């Protein structure tokens, strides 16, 4: 109960007292709210020359701007450094560095660097000019040269991807390595529980090829070398391509391949053929498979031998200012492969 003295005061005094109490309460609440929502800003040159000083490695920041390099315990917002961000615990949000980002534990969000991202684990997207190196990654790794992770969702690189179990796709310009990866897209795919084979084949141009096919449950890559028995000069052959298992029923499979084959004598440009192949295949034993089928081919040549390889074209384009020509025609390929 309020004292009788309070009620004996003038009405104006009582209103002022109530108003003062409300103002004081609102002020305290506002200060508490600002403290809870306070943004930690870190600005510096390089450790320890920064607003966080020598204790920068113990601070959690919401915004970090460092001209050269920044050090922190955690980043939970945006961190930008001209050279490198070094985070001793975790990051949430966006990390951008001209050279590298290093997060000891989990990097969650978007991590971008000109050369290297390294982190214990990740959620989100990591983009590096050269390499991403991490533990498990739930998201996308995109690198100019190499990605390396434990279990991961998707990897895209300019040369090589390395992982354990891949849930999505591995896409590289050359090589993918994994324990399990059903959708590797690369010319060489070393998948532990995948499929590898060596094949011997001949096509309609009388090119003999020895090829290595490697991949996962659905996609695979092709690399091959060979010799053309018809030509006198352009006799050395090479092959690279990608393939997909479209259908698999008992001992029968139907494969689709996109491949490029070149013939050269190492003194001129040579003859090049791009092909789409539809290849039925029959497993005649546990490790031996016969395959063969039609192909749609686009051939590009600048020599008489290249012109004489095919006698009938569906469509042909001759260059008006050079000896090079392009032709479209139907062909075939057939062979046998050993699986291991």
Residue, then its C-alpha position, 0 to 999 in steps of 0.5 A: x500500500x502506498x503511504x498516506x503521505x503520497x495521497x496527501x501530495x498535490x495531484x500535479x506532484x503525483x503525476x510527475x512521480x508516475x511519469x518519472x517512474x515510467x521514464x526511468x523504467x523505459x530508459x533501463x529497458x532501452x539500455x538493456x535491449x541495446x546491450x543485448x543487440x550491441x554490434x561488435x565492430x572490429x577495424x584494423x590493419x593487421x594483428x594487433x594493430x586494430x580496434x580490438x588490440x592484443x585481445x582480438x583473438x578472444x573477441x566475437x565480431x559482427x563486422x570486421x574490416x582489416x586492411x591486411x589480416x584479421x584475427x578473432x575468436x569468431x565471426x558472426x556477420x561479415x568479415x573482410x580482409x585484404x589478405x587473410x581472415x584467421x578465425x580461432x573458433x567458428x564463423x557465421x555469415x560472410x568471409x571475404x579475403x584477398x588470399x585466404x580464410x582459415x576457420x578452425x571449426x565450422x564455417x557456416x554461410x559464404x566463404x570466399x578467397x582469392x587462393x585458399x579456404x581451410x576450415x574444420x567443417x562447413x555449411x553453405x558455399x566456399x569459393x576459392x581461386x585455388x583450393x578448398x580444404x575442409x572436413x565434412x561440407x554440407x553445401x558447395x565447394x567451388x575452386x579453381x584447382x582443387x577441393x578436398x573434403x570429408x562427406x560433402x554435397x557438391x564439388x566443382x573444380x578446375x582440376x581435381x576433387x577429393x572426398x569420402x562420401x559425395x551426396x551430390x555431384x563431383x565436377x572437375x576438368x580432369x579428376x575426381x576421387x571419392x569413396x562413394x560418388x554416383x555422379x562424378x563428371x570428369x575424365x578420370x574418376x577414382x571411386x572406391x565403390x564405383x566401376x572401372x574398365x579397360x576396353x579395346x574398340x574400333x570405329x568406322x574410321x578404322x581407329x583402334x582405341x585402348x580406353x579407360x572408363x571410370x566412374x560411379x553408379x550413373x556417370x563415368x569418364x573416358x580416356x584413351x589412346x590408339x592407332x589408325x590402321x587406315x592412314x599413312x600420316x595421321x595415325x596416332x589417336x587419343x580420346x576423352x569423353x563422358x558417359x552415362x549408364x541410362x539403363x541396366x537390366x540383368x546382363x544388358x546395359x544401355x550407355x550414352x557417351x559424348x567423346x572427342x577423338x583426335x588423329x595426329x602425326x604431331x606435325x600439324x593440327x590433325x583430324x578431330x571428331x566429336x561423337x554422340x554414341x548410343x551403346x548397348x552392352x552385354x555382360x558375357x561373364x562377371x568381368x567381360x562386356x561386349x558393346x557396340x552401336x551407332x554414333x553421330x559424328x562431327x569431323x573437323x580436318x585440314x588434310x587429305x587423309x582427314x577428307x578421305x576418312x568418310x565418303x558420305x556426309x549428311x552435311x559438309x562445310x568447306x572453308x573458302x580461305x583454307x583447306x579445313x573442312x567440317x562434316x556431319x555423318x553417321x558412324x559406329x563403334x564396337x568393342x570389348x571391355x574388362x571390368x574391375 
